[in-house]
Each structure stands twice: as structure tokens, then as C-alpha cells.
Amino acid sequence: MADALLTVRGITRRFGDRTILSGVDLDVAAGEAVGVVGPNGSGKSTLLRCIVGADEADDGEATLAGRVLDEKLPEIRRDLAVVMDDLDFFPDLSVVEHLDLVARAHAQPDAEEVVNVVIGEVGLMEVSGQLPSTLSSGQRRRLALASAFVRPRRLLVLDEPEARLDVDGVAWLGSKLLAEKAAGRAVLLVSHDPALVERVCDRVVRLGPDAGDG
Ligand SMILES: Nc1ncnc2c1ncn2[C@@H]1O[C@H](COP(=O)(O)OP(=O)(O)OP(=O)(O)O)[C@@H](O)[C@H]1O
């Protein structure tokens, strides 16, 4: 296998006397997508949160291109785009203003063009002037995804990105993730959609009772 861009070793997380994650290892190389699957409560979101540094593991470590991964560090944020829960969008910025701000804040070259392309792809053109509070829940999910796609990134980390998307939205998401791989980026995908995982992921890590690599 190619050198891993993301390396996760021995992630262990306990809540009280419950061990949710016990020594999880995984690698994701550039141009590769790895899926994380398992039943509700098996620790998928906890694993992603520990990997990106939003939660502190009791043991273990994640590195991105050899640097300890913590989404709060500027040199990591340059390379990392994360979509977990829907973002708290600025209430008084429209769709296009929000995306423009995110793209420019992360020093996206050609921010204006990238934002325009992504708004079209993600199907938000008609509502691009609207405030987040006036969007449907699926449109808000699309805006959260678009917020990741307008910033520079080498690794994309997604927690159930298919949630609340319609059939066309999930199909688009699959194509977009394949394009991420083709562009040499790495994707780590938590999903409850077996068809999406099958379409996009090169390997699967299973959490819960049937844990293991698939
Ligand atoms: N801060 C916390 N304190 C106590 N327990 C927690 C905490 N965060 C998560 N847990 C527990 O850890 C377990 C794993 O939760 P997690 O959200 O990682 O599961 P998941 O696999 O992502 O589930 P789902 O498929 O429902 O999204 C659950 O039993 C949950 O209750």
C-alpha cells in the first residue's frame, strides 16, 4: 500500500467504566477512501472525534502527513476538512456569503470561482442568497458539505454525510467522493449507507460486535 497520509494507532476511548474504542488502528493513503461502519452506538463518531482532536482519546494517536493531528492547529487545518454535525452557520450570512468567507479564510486560491462551482454542484444555486434559517434540513446538510468542498484539503473526514440528502444528493455525494480520490485526496467516511460505502471505499473498518477490517 502507498504511504499513509492519515495514520491512526491504538485509539482507545472510555466513558466511565465503558470502553467504547479499544486500540483502533487504520491508515488512509492519498487517493484512497476508508469507510468506518457499525451499528448505532458502536463508536464511529467518537473515533472520528478522537482522530481530528475534537475529543481526547485515553490512548493512541492520529497523524496527518507525519504531524500529530489536531484540528485546532493551523498547519493541520490547512490540510483537513471535516463534516460532522451540521455547522452552526452565521445566522446573518447567506449561503454564498458563508461559503465565500470559509473559502477566503482558508486561503483558497480562486475562491470566487470555487464557491460558484461548488454551489452549482451541491444544488444550492436557487437559494444562494438565502439565510441558513430559511433552508430546508437537507439544504443545510448540503451547505455543511459545501463548506468542506470550498476549502483546500488533503484529507476529508465525514460523519454520515448522506444524512437527510435525497436520492440525487447521495448520488452526487458518491461522485464527489470518487473525484476526491481521483484528485489524490484521502477520505475517511462514516456511513450507514452500504451502497455509498461500496461505491466509494477501498477498505472498511468495522466497529462493534463484528469488529474488524473488511
Ligand atoms: N461524552 C460522552 N459521555 C458518555 N458516553 C458517550 C459520550 N460520547 C459518546 N458516548 C457513548 O459512546 C458510544 C458511542 O457513541 P458514538 O456517537 O461514537 O456512536 P456511533 O457509532 O457514532 O453511533 P450512531 O450510528 O448512532 O451515530 C455510545 O454508547 C454513546 O452513548
The ligand as an SDF file (V2000), in Angstrom:
LIG
                    3D

 31 33  0  0  0  0  0  0  0  0999 V2000
  -19.4450   12.3110   26.0800 N   0  0  0  0  0  0  0  0  0  0  0  0
  -19.9090   11.0740   26.2720 C   0  0  0  0  0  0  0  0  0  0  0  0
  -20.1410   10.6110   27.5180 N   0  0  0  0  0  0  0  0  0  0  0  0
  -20.5860    9.3490   27.7360 C   0  0  0  0  0  0  0  0  0  0  0  0
  -20.8110    8.4690   26.7500 N   0  0  0  0  0  0  0  0  0  0  0  0
  -20.5990    8.8720   25.4840 C   0  0  0  0  0  0  0  0  0  0  0  0
  -20.1390   10.1880   25.1830 C   0  0  0  0  0  0  0  0  0  0  0  0
  -20.0000   10.2960   23.8320 N   0  0  0  0  0  0  0  0  0  0  0  0
  -20.3870    9.1070   23.3270 C   0  0  0  0  0  0  0  0  0  0  0  0
  -20.7370    8.2590   24.3190 N   0  0  0  0  0  0  0  0  0  0  0  0
  -21.1850    6.8810   24.1510 C   0  0  0  0  0  0  0  0  0  0  0  0
  -20.2680    6.2200   23.3100 O   0  0  0  0  0  0  0  0  0  0  0  0
  -20.9630    5.2790   22.4960 C   0  0  0  0  0  0  0  0  0  0  0  0
  -20.5710    5.5250   21.0420 C   0  0  0  0  0  0  0  0  0  0  0  0
  -21.1800    6.7360   20.5920 O   0  0  0  0  0  0  0  0  0  0  0  0
  -20.9390    7.2540   19.1120 P   0  0  0  0  0  0  0  0  0  0  0  0
  -21.7070    8.5160   18.9540 O   0  0  0  0  0  0  0  0  0  0  0  0
  -19.4860    7.2750   18.8460 O   0  0  0  0  0  0  0  0  0  0  0  0
  -21.6010    6.0730   18.2750 O   0  0  0  0  0  0  0  0  0  0  0  0
  -21.8430    5.9380   16.7140 P   0  0  0  0  0  0  0  0  0  0  0  0
  -21.2810    4.6200   16.2960 O   0  0  0  0  0  0  0  0  0  0  0  0
  -21.3550    7.1410   16.0160 O   0  0  0  0  0  0  0  0  0  0  0  0
  -23.4280    5.8700   16.6760 O   0  0  0  0  0  0  0  0  0  0  0  0
  -24.5180    6.3090   15.5770 P   0  0  0  0  0  0  0  0  0  0  0  0
  -24.5000    5.2670   14.4920 O   0  0  0  0  0  0  0  0  0  0  0  0
  -25.7850    6.2630   16.3620 O   0  0  0  0  0  0  0  0  0  0  0  0
  -24.1930    7.6910   15.1040 O   0  0  0  0  0  0  0  0  0  0  0  0
  -22.4470    5.4430   22.7910 C   0  0  0  0  0  0  0  0  0  0  0  0
  -22.8440    4.4160   23.6750 O   0  0  0  0  0  0  0  0  0  0  0  0
  -22.5240    6.7760   23.4690 C   0  0  0  0  0  0  0  0  0  0  0  0
  -23.5570    6.8280   24.3930 O   0  0  0  0  0  0  0  0  0  0  0  0
  1  2  1  0
  2  3  1  0
  2  7  2  0
  3  4  2  0
  4  5  1  0
  5  6  2  0
  6  7  1  0
  6 10  1  0
  7  8  1  0
  8  9  2  0
  9 10  1  0
 10 11  1  0
 11 12  1  0
 11 30  1  0
 12 13  1  0
 13 14  1  0
 13 28  1  0
 14 15  1  0
 15 16  1  0
 16 17  2  0
 16 18  1  0
 16 19  1  0
 19 20  1  0
 20 21  2  0
 20 22  1  0
 20 23  1  0
 23 24  1  0
 24 25  2  0
 24 26  1  0
 24 27  1  0
 28 29  1  0
 28 30  1  0
 30 31  1  0
M  END
$$$$
